[in-house]
Amino acid sequence: MKKALVVATVVGFIANFEMNDILILQRMEYEVHIAADMSDCNNKEKLYGLLSSGVIAHDIKFSRNPFKAGNIKAFKELRDLAQAERFDLLHCHTPVGGVFGRMVGHGTGVTQVLYTAHGFHFFKGAPLKNWLLFFPIEKFCSRWADIQITINSEDYDRAKTFHTKKVRRIHGVGIDIERFAQGNGPRGLKRKELGLKEDDIALLSVGQLHPDKNQKVVLEAMKILGGRYKYYVCGVGDTKDELEEYIRANGLEGRVYLLGYRTDIPELLHAADIYVFPSLFEGLSVALMEAVAAKLPIACSKVRGNVDTVVTEESYFAPRSSSELVAVINNISQMPGNEKKTMVETNYRNLLKYRLSEVQKEMTKIYKTADDVVEKRVRG
């Protein structure tokens, strides 16, 4: 039987984003292995689904920090695994998993090595240190991939200047659009649960509490916006205490709510009036796509990835400008109903190419290209 290895730094990434790829490989009669830190997953239900799907799991303690000494041991374990199993296809993801996977695939003679960049760390507007560190590493390692996969237009254009001969763009990891369709759940009950009055305007963000996700710019905007505006943030992370202190210091209690980890995102999207996505950078955000699928008006930072998902110019603001964000939110709030409908429908139509069925077709075609090479080698 042909063997494939999927590599990522943490198993949570594979459980959340790579199940469909694994199923495609299994349908193509591959025995699928995964290699990742098996202790790092915040969604136990998805982890159980992954581990019960027939994959063979290998616990390798990669560190997200590429400079951690433990990554030397992790690299050796991955290399030993590849030498022992003699994989035909290796598909790697995430920065550390991507570098190590390509090195090991090249060094152990894997027939086809694929690498998906879910957002290069260097991009238009990125800090100079990102360009100095990550750009040369990615460009050098690109010589060890047979197929480079990207998920946004900027990265695709950049990857075509690297050494990999086959560069493909897919439309993300796929989204179940119907699950987030407007009308999914009782809007009035959820708004009541959130403490919203009939004329309140609910702003919603979903994402990790992290400096890169930039929720603070929305808090700055909330100081300017009127009292009718309420802001709800779903997510956990290391800036929680900092955000809570800012809320207290600026008298935003009762108007800004950190909701933590939530399992009712479709219902919260249905209860909201405007979705705010202020990230400093993105590869291609699933959370943003979910909001577009729910047919919410979008206020988002004008950065890579976001501009592929949201195509209405009136949605954009400079990511560090609270005044621009205020202007966008006020403009959306004051839009006539027909203009608002046009806005959401325009973004929704653009989203259709990101739906799961379309991405599955894209990935099946890419895997078929790689599998043809594997089959030729197997037949000798």
RABELCOR-V151092 format. One record per run of one state. SS is the DSSP state (~ for helix, > for strand, _ for the rest). FROM is the first residue (numbers start at 0). LEN is the number of residues. Records with the same first field share a line. If there is no record, write none. Layout:
BEGIN
SS: FROM-LEN ; FROM-LEN
END
This chain:
BEGIN
_: 0-1 ; 17-1 ; 27-2 ; 37-6 ; 51-4 ; 59-10 ; 85-3 ; 92-2 ; 107-4 ; 117-10 ; 144-2 ; 150-2 ; 159-6 ; 169-5 ; 175-1 ; 180-6 ; 193-7 ; 206-4 ; 213-1 ; 222-6 ; 234-5 ; 249-6 ; 260-4 ; 271-2 ; 277-8 ; 293-3 ; 301-4 ; 309-3 ; 317-4 ; 334-2 ; 379-1
>: 1-9 ; 29-8 ; 55-4 ; 88-4 ; 111-6 ; 146-4 ; 165-4 ; 174-1 ; 200-6 ; 228-6 ; 255-5 ; 273-4 ; 296-5 ; 315-2 ; 354-1
~: 10-7 ; 18-9 ; 43-8 ; 69-16 ; 94-13 ; 127-17 ; 152-7 ; 176-4 ; 186-7 ; 210-3 ; 214-8 ; 239-10 ; 264-7 ; 285-8 ; 305-4 ; 312-3 ; 321-13 ; 336-18 ; 355-24
END
